Amino acid sequence: MDLYFSPLACSMATRIALYEAGAETNYLEVDPRTKVVQSDGSDFRQVNPLGLVPTLRTDDGQVLTENAAILQYVADRFPEAGLGTSSGMNRSRLHQWLCFIGTELHKGLFVPLLDKMVSDEDESVSESAKWARTRLQNDSQK
Ligand SMILES: N[C@@H](CCC(=O)N[C@@H](CS)C(=O)NCC(=O)O)C(=O)O
């Protein structure tokens, strides 16, 4: 299995799930600006034309995108890790929270907070977000 990811991006959720599941995975870092895959210099857009991480290539060669879908795929593929739930209301609640994070929180909160391409000069970035961004960036370099 191959996971295309970028540091401090939402692909971190999939990385955590794969680590938790003990999944044998090639972690392929993508430069979010150039879309170059760091390990071999290839163009990530050949894999995902949208150029977005996370993108997963499964062992049978299928390409899956969207964090909510990938996280549920990982949970289903490695049930012994106990990351998800198979049916009923619990499954719906899992889906509910993944959708909430993906649609309500991700672009509004996590992108201004974590995305290195968002400038501190951007008026949409609040003072508290600037403080948190600086702190996170300093911590990630330790
Ligand atoms: N709807 C997608 C969004 C993925 C996404 O926006 N990924 C960001 C990183 S957090 C990205 O790849 N940004 C690069 C770009 O916008 O070019 C999901 O939930 O997986």
The ligand as an ORCA input file, in Angstrom:
! r2SCAN-3c Opt
* xyz 0 1
  N     -11.437     16.821      0.714
  C     -10.071     16.372      0.852
  C      -9.187     17.575      1.092
  C      -7.725     17.199      1.011
  C      -6.858     18.449      1.122
  O      -7.342     19.590      1.027
  N      -5.558     18.225      1.319
  C      -4.631     19.333      1.416
  C      -3.696     19.153      2.595
  S      -4.566     19.291      4.138
  C      -3.799     19.403      0.168
  O      -3.412     18.398     -0.387
  N      -3.498     20.636     -0.265
  C      -2.678     20.861     -1.419
  C      -3.327     21.814     -2.380
  O      -4.380     22.379     -2.041
  O      -2.807     21.978     -3.470
  C      -9.974     15.349      2.014
  O     -10.756     15.483      2.955
  O      -9.134     14.437      1.947
*
